Amino acid sequence: MQIKLLSIIIPIYKKEKTILKELIKLYSTLKTTPYKFEIIGVVDGTNLDNSLVEARKLKKPEVKIYGYKNNKGKGQAVRYGMQIAKGDVVTFIDSGGDVKPQSLVMLLEHMKWYNADIIIGSKLHSASIVKNYSGFRRVLTYGYYLIVKLLFHLKVRDTQTGLKAYKKYVLENVLDKLVIKQFVFDIEVLAVAYKLGYKRIYDAPVFVDFGKSTSTMFGLSLGKTIALFLIDTIGVWYRMNILRYYDKGRKKVKIFDTDINMWVNTGEMTDKHQIVINFVNSVFSRLGRILHFK
């Protein structure tokens, strides 16, 4: 397997104090590899702070920084970057500094070894180096792994580490079907890809240090974040197995988001299930609004 162009997406949310340093580290790491690459930074909410200005201080031809005014969630930021990406392999790495850039090298080696459709960084891989990993975080990771295994039968153990790589042809068939904009975008991509027949999904070791992480939970409490994760996860399962939303031939309702200049799915369909779908979407939407209320 040969990688002609590697696209690396980094979603950016309220990182004006750290993003330039993170981009420099990422760029420096990639320059030591044999890959031709592009770094795509996406600022999710340019009206929140000066992240866009800070990120654009790195003047390199391989680095491209985009942004839109209103915060829409990590999932939407990553998807925005994926739509722009030109590489035949597309990766994303979380901002915040907990996932170290050198993890990308091992991720790509595993993708080549397995000729994988998707490769995901996993804290639970036997070769991973994970520092300052609290017992509570471990419980959350294992608990969510069991939920994902039960609902989607995916053969990977850690779906939420912020490092993944995809073949471009997988994304070309998956992105147009997605609904989630924030918390479980990762799961929706994996579950839909697996359903469409992209079974070569494997994990790879990562180097993660939570000690100096600046990752955020979008200003929400831990309890609300966990609840929203569960609601969105069940929502993906419901759309997949009950509504059959992701099936080929389903006509989806889209709206044009002028802020990001993209068509996005509303989660509704234009077939006989419309009334049921609208009701379910309204329930999930109401729960989301309640949990976001401060």
N, C-alpha and C positions, 0 to 999 in steps of 0.2 A: 504493500500500500504506500502510495506517494502522496504527500500533502503539497499541493501546488501553491495554495495561499491559505494561511491560517487567520481567521477572524477571532479576536478576543473582545468580548463585550463586558463592560464594567458598569453596572447600575450605580448611580450616585444620588444619595439622599442626605442632605444636610451634612456635607463633609468639607466645608470651606477651610477648616483648619488642618485637614490631613490629606486631602485628595491629591494635591500636587506631589507630595512625598510618595504616596502610594503608586501614582502613575510612573514616577521616575524609577521606582524599584521594579515595577512590572516591565517597563521598557528595557531597563538594563538587563533583566533576566532573559528576556526574549532575544536580545541582541547576541547572547551567547549560544543560541540554538541555530541549527541549520535552516530554520524555516523563514520563508518570506511571510511577513505578517502585517496586519492592521489592527490597531487598538481603537475600539469604538466606545467612548464614554457617553453615557446618557444621563443627563441631570433630570431627575424626576421631581420637578417643582422649582423652576428658576426664580420664582418670586419668594422663596423661603429664606435664601441666604445667598452668598457670593460664590457658591460652588462652581458655577459656570465660568466665572472670571478666573478663579484660581486654577481650574483644570486646563484652561486654554493658555496658561503661562508656559506649558511644556510645548515648545515649538519644534515638533518633529513631523516629517512628512507621513510617517506611519500612524500618527496619533490624530484622531478626529473626534471632536467633542460636540455633541448635540444636546439639546434640551427643549423642554416645553414648560409652559408657565405653571400649570396646576399639577399638584401631586396626585398620581393615579395608582401608585403601587409598584413594587419591585417587578412583578410579573409583566406589567405593561412596559416598563423600562427595558427589560430584557427582550421582550418581543419587538419593541421598536428597533432595537439594535439588530436583531436577527433579520428584520425586513430590509435593513440597509446593507447588511454584511455581504461581501463579495466572495468570501472564501469558500473552498470546497469542504473545509472543516470549520465549524463554528463553535466556539467555546464561550462560556461566561464564568467570571470569577467575581465573587462578592467584594464590594468595598468594605472597609472597616478594619482590614489588616489581620484578621484572625486566620484566614487561609493564605498561606505563604505562596508567592509567585512560582517558586521552584517546584511546587506540586504540579504545575502545568506540564513540565517536562515528562514526569512519570506518567501522567494521564495520557499524553499523546503516544508514549511508547506502548502503553497497554492497548490503546486503540489500534495501533499497527499490529501488535502481536495477535490480537483476537479478530482483526478485521471487523471491528464492532460497528454497529449502527449508532449506538450511543454508549458513552463511557462516563461513569459518574465517580467523583471523588467520594471516598467513604472513610469516615472516622473509625469504622469497625473493621476495616481491612487489617489483616495480621501484620502488615508491613508499615502501617501508618504510624506517624509520630504525632501524638496529641498531648499538648501541655495545658495545665490549668483547667482540666476537664472535670468539673465538679460531679459529685454523685447524683445531684438533681438533674443535671444535663444528661447524664447517662441514662437515667430512668426515663426521661422524656424521649430520648433517641430510641431506646428499645421499645418503649410503649407505642410510639408512632410507627415503628417498623412492623410491629404485630398487627396494627390496624391496617396498614397498607397491604401487608401480605394477605390478610383476610379478605379485604375488599377487591384487590386488583391482581393478586397472585403473581406479583412481580418478584423475580428471583434476585433481588438486591436488598441489602440490609439497611442502608442509610441513604435516604433519598433527599435529605435536606441540607447536606453540606453544600456550600456555595461554590461548587466547581464542577462543571460538566462540559462534555464535548459531544457534538452531534455531526453526523454527515449532513451536508447541505440538502441532499435529496430527501432526507427524512423530514426536515423542517418544511420543505416545499409542499409536502403532503399533509403536514400536521397543523401548521400555524393558522390556516384559514378556518379551522374547526374550533379553536380555543375560545374560552369565555373568561377564565380567571385572570384577574388583573393584579392580584396582590399575593396572598399568602401561599397558596399551593399550586402556583403556576408550574413548578417542577413536576409535581405529581400528575397534573393534567397532561403535560407533554409526554411523560413516560407511559401513562396509561393509554392514551390515544395512539401513540406510536406502536405499542405492543398489540393493541387491538387491530391495527392496520397491517400487522404482519412483520413488523420490525422487531424480531425476537432477539437479535444479537445485542443484548444490553448487559454490560458487565461493570464491575466496580474496580477501582484502582486506589492505591494508597495515597494519602495526603499528609502534608505537614501543617498542623493547625495549632495555634497558640491563642487561647482565649484570654490570656493574662492582660494584654494591652489592646484588646479589641475595642473599636469604636462603633461596632454595629449597633443599630437601634431597632426598636420595635414600633416605629412610627408613632411614638408618643403614647402608646397604649400600655396598660398594666399587663403583667405576665398572664394573669387570669383571662383577660379579654383576648389576648393574643392566642392563647391555647384554644379558647372557645371558637374563635374565628377560623383557626386552622381546622378544627373538627367539622365545623359547619361547611366550609368550602370543600373539604375532603369528601364528606357525605354527599355534597352537591354534585361533585364529579361522578361519583358512583351512581347516583340517581339518574343523572343525564345519560350515562353510558348504558345502564342495565334496565332501567324502567322506561325512560323516554326515548331511548335509542337515538339520542341527539347527534352522536358522532358517526352514525352509520352513513355510508355512501348514499347519496341521493336525497338526503334530508335538506329541505330548503330552509335556510336560516335567515332570521331577520337581522339586518345590519343597520347601523347608523354611522354617519360620517362625523368623526370627531375632529373639529377644525383646529383644536389645540395641538394635536399631533399629526394632523393631515393624513389620517388613516381611517379606513372602514373597520369597525369593530363589531363583533357579535354581541347581541343583547341577551342571548340565552333562550330566545323564543324561536319558534318555527312556524311556518305558514301552512301546516297541514292539519289533519283532523284532531291532533292532540293539543291544539292551540289553547283551549280553555284551561285544560289541566296544567299545561306548561306555564301559562301566565300566573295561575294560582300559586304553583310551587315557587316560581321566581319571586313573587311578591312576598311569600313567607320568608325565603332566604334573605331577601333584601331588607325586610323589616327587622329580622334578627340581627343582621349586620349593622343597621343603623342604631339599634338599641345598644349593641356592644361597643360601638364607636362613641356613643354619647358620653360626654365628660361632665 
